[in-house]
Amino acid sequence: MITLLEQFLAKEEWRKFQIIGLLERSPFFSVSKQEMMDHLEVSSYVLKGVVEALIYDLKRYQLDQAILIIDEDPLIHLKISGEASSGSLLENYVKDSLNFHLLCSAYLQKYNSVNDFSVKELISYPIAYKEYKRLNRFLKENGLQITRKFQLVGENEQNLRLFITELFSRIFKDELSLYNDIDTYLVNQQIAVVPLESFTRYQRNDLIHYNYVTDIRIRQEHYLDETSLPLLNEEIQDQLCFPYFFLRLPASFAAVEKQALVNYYLTRSASLIDQVSVWDETAKDYSQQLIAALIQDFPAVATDHEKIADFNLHLDFLHLQLKELSLGYESLQSAIDISYFQQNYPEILAFCRQYLKSVESSDLYDKKKFVFFNYLLLIVTIFPKEALLHTVKIYTDFYYGELYNQFIEGNLIFFQSAGAVTTNRMEEADILLTDNRALGESSACDYVVWLSPPRPLDWANLGQKIVQQRSKKYLSADEKRD
């Protein structure tokens, strides 16, 4: 699936990005040239040129120390330092792309037409017009359009602001040079009155860009006439809204604009849950439906009333956040690799998939990636593993005696997140952890032999064995249900 960010790229940049992505996903960060040619549908001659251009781009964007491409027949290799990823390259490509430049110019209303843009930016008109048409095709899918007067418009003003905020926050981060040509006094005063201490860097960037986006739309006399949520807290409205920022507005729109700003702020971080005093009834209904389904599939969670209440509150908040996402949010997100969850939480993963399928006709399904991943994380985070997972019990027995056994057991806490627990009864163990193969072979359960002290490979072997045991239990329970 091609994400929205990839749609901004020209064909050459898309190919270069695909090379990095393919190498990142390969098991040993190496891919044969033939596989690469098949994937990109290019000849060996074209591939050679694309790889050379990619290496040049990494240097140009100062990413070559973090991402190193090695062309070595018959393979292409990738070495990474952990300081950048394919996402870093993608964001640079988008920022430099003609399509993104067109969008920013239309949003800022810098030009009167595509022709005006092409003349002043020294770009061939046929090329500019072709890209303008292509840009409008995927903007239309997200409820937006660039008009013939070269202005960005939308079917819904709130959706437009949210989309531009999500896009600019992703591409520019804390860089605000895009707004240098406007008077920023009022928006900076508005940002200054908003408390950001509890926000992460990502959340701060979101809010700052949202304020700039709002400021520019107000200057262009594009006002909100409604919001997707009721005012979540009327008491803090005066505290969060700088009066002079809203004095420019016609009185009939000022209240809605303030409401939108307050709601956007309150839905940025779960640390602000306690400040939400008004809840959306639809959001609450969604929460109750999920809780009922979860209890039906995992009856053990129903006994922990405190956890259920906490889960319910966070679900309500999650469903508020859902309404403060644009129509394009899904397509802006990168694909999420769920293999970790498939290995460690197959029961919960299956539940979330089945539940989402059951609500295909609801608004939840419009943003299914966000809903699916956050449902999964909330369930895993809030409820104890014993209530959700088929736990794997580990019995520890080493030659060095009880103190060494206790030392090892203390370090096995890492595997609790994967549903592994220790036991002092050998007869109920699923895995025997020992340094003696003969002891393992004579036991009734599975076993793992470690060196003392264990090597990184030993820890990996135990992790793999836990996954295997969990998978067996899950499949066995699934067969019984059938």
N, C-alpha and C positions, 0 to 999 in steps of 0.2 A: 504494500500500500504506500503510495506517494503522499507524504505529509504536505501541509500547506506551505511550509517553508521551502520545501524542495521545488514547489511549483513556481517560486520566484526565480529559480536558476535558469540560465541558458543551458543548452544541451551539453556544452563542453564542461561547465562547472558541475553539472549534475553527474556526469561520468566520473569526474575526479572525486567527488564526494562518495559515489558508490564504491570506488576502489577502497577508500579508507574504511567505509562501513563493512564491506565484505571481509577485509583483513581483520577488523576488530572482532567479528563474530566467528572467525575460523578458530579451531581448537588450539593451533600452535602459531597463530598470527602469520600464517603463510598460506598462499593460494597459488595454484599452478596458473601459468599464463593462459593455458587453454581454457580452464574454467573461467578465468576473468574475461577472456574474449567471448565465450558463450554467454556469460551473464550480461555483458555490455552490448553484445551483438556487433562487434567490430573486428577488423582484421588485426594481425600482429603488428603491421606497420602503424595503424592508427593507435593501437594500445601503447606502443612505444612512445609516441608523441604525447599521449595523455598522461602517462607516468612521468615523463620529463617535465611537463607543464605543472603537474601536481607537486613535484619536488621543488620547483621554482616558487610556487604559491606558498608552500610551507615556509620557505625562507622569507618571502615578502611579508607574510603575516607574523613573522617571528615565532613560528611554531615548530621550526626544524629541530630545536633542542628537545622538544617534548614528543614530537612525532617524526620518526625516521623511516623513510621508505628505502628499501634495498632491492634493486633489480638484479637478480642473480638467476640466470637460466637453470632450470625451467620454471623457477618460482619467483614470486614477489613476496618479500618479507616486510613485516612491520615491527618496529621497536618503539615502545612507548615508555615515558618516564613517570607517568601518573600526573603530569601537570596540564594535560590537555587531552581532548578526545575529538572524535569526528564532529561532535556538536559544535566545538570551537571553530572548526573550519567552516561548517555550514553557516554559522552566524556571520562570519566574515564575508562569505560569498553572497549571502542575502543582502547585507549592508551595501555591498558594491554593485548589486545587480541593477539593471535598467528598470525592471519591474518594480522593485522596491523604491527606487528613486522617483518613478512615476507616481506611486502611491503617496509618498511623503509630500511631493510637490502638490498633488491634488488636495491632500488633507490640509496643507498650509495655505492653499489657494494662491500659489505664487505666480501662476500663469493663467491666461485666458482661454487657451486651447492647446490641443496637442501640437499644432503647428508652432505656436508661441514657445512651447516647451522645447521643441526640436531646434528652433532657431537660436534661442538663448543658451541652450545646453550644448550646442554644436553637435547634434545627433541627426543623422539622416531621417527625414520625415517618414519615408516608407517603413524604416526599421522602428521608429518610435510609434507609429500608428499600429503596426502589426503587434507590438508588445502591449500597447494600450488595449487592443481588442482581446488579447490573450489574458491580460490581467483582469479585465472585466468579467471574463468567463468564470474564473474561480472566485472572484469577489461576489458575483451574483449568487453562488451557492451558499454564501454566508450572509445574505441579506443586504449586500452593499453594492454600490455602483459608482463609477466615475463618469460624470455627465459630459456632454459635448462642450460645456463651458469650463471643463476641467476642474470640477468641484466634486468632492466625495460626499455622497448622500447615502441614506439608508432607509429601509422600510421602518426601522425603529431606532430612534436616536440613542436610547440607552444601549442597545446592542452595538451600535457603531462605536460608542465611546469605550465600551468594554473590550471590543475587538482590537481597536487601536492601542489601548492600554496594554493588553496582553501581548500584542506583537512588539510594541516599542520596548516594553520591559524586558522581553526575551532578547531582543537584538541589541539594545543600547545599554542595558543594565543601569549603572549609575551615571552614565555619560549623558549630559543634557545639552550638548552643543546644538542639537536640532532646533532648540527653542531660542537660540541667541539673537535672532532678528526681531524678537517681540519684546515689549515692555513686560518684564517679569516681576515687577514690584508686588502687585496684588497677589499673584499666585505664590510667591515666596512668603508673603505674610500669612496667607492661608495655610501653607504647609507648616509654618512655624508654630501655629497654635495647636496642631494635632500631636498628641503624645505618641511617640514611636518607640519608647524604651523597651516594650515587650515584644517588638516585631523583629523577625529575622531580616537579613539583608535583602532577600528576595521580596519579602512582604513590604519593606520600606520602599524598595524600587517601584513595586506595583502602585502603592499609594501616591508616591511623588509623581509618577507618570500620569496617573489618573487625574490628579489636580491640574497638571499642565494641559492634558487633553481637554478637560472640562473648561479651563480658562480660554483656550483657543476657540472651542465651539461657541462659547458665550460671546466672544468677540465677533464671531462670524454670524451672530444672531440665530444660532440653532439652539433652541431651548427644549428641555424635557417637559412634556405635559403629563407624564405618568411614570411610575416606577413599578417594578415587578413585585416588590414587597411593601408591606405597610411600614410606617416609621417604627424602627425597632427600639428606639429609646428617645422619647421627646425631651427628657430632662437634660440630656447632654448636648442637645442640638446647639444651644447658644455657646457652649464651651468649645465645640468643634468647628463652628462656622465663623470665620472672620467677617464682621458685618459689611465692610466696604467691598469685599469680594462679590457680594450679592446685590449691592445697591445699583449696579449697572443693569440689572434685570427688570423687565416689566413685573409689576407686583404680582400678577397672576401666575408667574412662573417661579418666583423666588422660593416659595414654600416647597415646591417639588424638587427644585435643585438642591436645597438644603437637605431634604429627606434622602435624596440619592447619595449625597456625600456621606451623611451619617451612616446609612446602611452599608455602603461600600467599606467604610472604615471598620465597622463592627464585624463584618464577615471576613476580614483578612486573617484573623488569628483566633484559634480556639481559646487562647488566654483571655479573650474578651467575652466568653460565654456569660459570665456573671453580670455583664453590663447590658445584656439583651433583656428587655422587659416585656416586649411584645413579640409573640411567635406567630408564624404563618400557619394557619390551620391545615393547609395542604401538606406542608412539610411534616407536621405532626402525624397526619394520616399515613404518610409514607413510612414513618418510623414505626408506627404500630403494626403495620403490615409485615415489615421485615422482622420485627421481634417475634411476632406470632409464628412466622415460618421458621425462624431460628430455633425456637423452643420445640417446635414439632420435630425437627431433625436432630436436635441436641438437647434432649429433655433435662440433662444434668445442669444446664445453665439456669434453669428456672428457679432452682433452690437458692441461688445467691441473689437476693433481692437488691443488695447494694450495687452489685455489678450491673444488674439489669437497669437500675435507675441511672447509673453513670452512662451506660451504653445508650439509653434512650435520649439523654440530654445531648450527648455528642452526635447522635444521629439527627436530632432536630437541627442542630447547628450545621451539620453537613448539608442538610437539605436546604437551609437558608443560603449557604455558599453556592449551591447548585444554581440558584436563581440569579446569582451575581456573576455568572459566566456567559460569555458571548456564544452565539451560534457557531462561531469558528473555533471555539476552544478545543474541541475534540481533534480537529484536523491540524491544530498547531502543535499538539503533543507528539513527542517521539513514541515509537512503539516500545512497550514495556516487556522485558523478558521475564516471563513468569515461571521459568524452569526451577528457580529456587523454591517457589511456593508449591510447585507441582511435586517436588521431592519431599518437602518438609510438612506441607499442609494440604495434602490431596483431598481430604474430606471437606475442608473449608472452601477450597478452590471449586470443588464440584458443587457445593451448596450455592456459592455465589453465582456460578454459571447458570444453574437451574433456576435460581430465583430471578435473575435478570431476564431469562427467557420467558418467565411467567408474567413479566410486566412490560412486554414488548409494545403494548398499546398505550403505555403511559408516557408522560413527559420525561420520566427517568431514563428511558431508552435513548432519548435524543443525545444524551451525554453519557453513554454507557461506559466509556473507558474510565472517566472520572468516578462514576458511581461504583463500578466493579472494583477498581483498585482500592478505593477508600473504604468500601464495605469490608473488603478482605483485611485491610490493615486495622480497622477498628475492632473487628471480631478477634483477630490474633492478639491485639494489644491489650484489650480490656479483660477478656475472660481467661481464667486459668486453663492451662493446656490440658489438664486431666479431664475437664468438662467437654473438651472439643475433639481431642485426638485419641487415637489408639496408642497409648503410651508403651514405650519399650523399656523393660526393666533390666538394669545392668548389675551384675554381681562381680565384685572385684576380689581377686585372690592372687597375690604375688608372693614370691619366695621370701621377700624381705620382711614380711610380717604385718601386724595390725596397723602400726603407725604409718607405714608406707602405703597400705591400702587406703587409710583415711586421707593421706596426702593426695593420692590419685583421685579419690572420690570428690574431694574438695575442688579439684580442677575440672571435674566433669560438668560443673554448673553451666559451662558454655553450651552443652548439648540439651539443656532443659528447654530451650526455645524450640528445639526440634522434637519435643515430646519424649525425651529420654529421662528416666529417673533411676536412682540407685536403689538397691534392695539388699538387705542383710540375710535374705533367705534364698539359698541356692535353688530350691525346688520351684520357685516362682519366676526365676530369671529367664529372660529371652536371650541374653548375651552374657557369656562369661568372659571377663577381661582378665588376662593372665599373662605370665611370661613363660608358661610351660605348655608346649604343644600336646604332650601326653595327657595332661590334665584336661585340656580342651576336648581332645578326642574321646575321652571317657565320660564326658558330661552329656546330659540329655538335651542341652540347648546348643544354640550356635555359639561360636567363640571367636575371639580375636587375640592374637599373640603380640605382645609389645616387648620392645627392649626397655631396659631400665637405666636411666630415665628415657621416656618416650621421645622419638624423633617426630618431626612434622609429618612424615609419611605415616607414622603410627596413628596419629590423630585423624588423618584423612581416611585411613582404613576403617577406623571405628565409625566415623561419620557415615561412610558408605554402607557399613553393616547395619547401622541404625535405620537408614533410609530403606534398605532391603526389608528389614523386619516390619517397619511401618507399612510398607507397600503390601506385604503378605497379609497383614492384619486387615488392612483396608479392603483388599480384594476379597478376602474371606467373608468379611461382614457384608460386602456388596452382593456377593453370591447368595448369602442367606436372605437378604432383603428381597432379591429376585425370586 
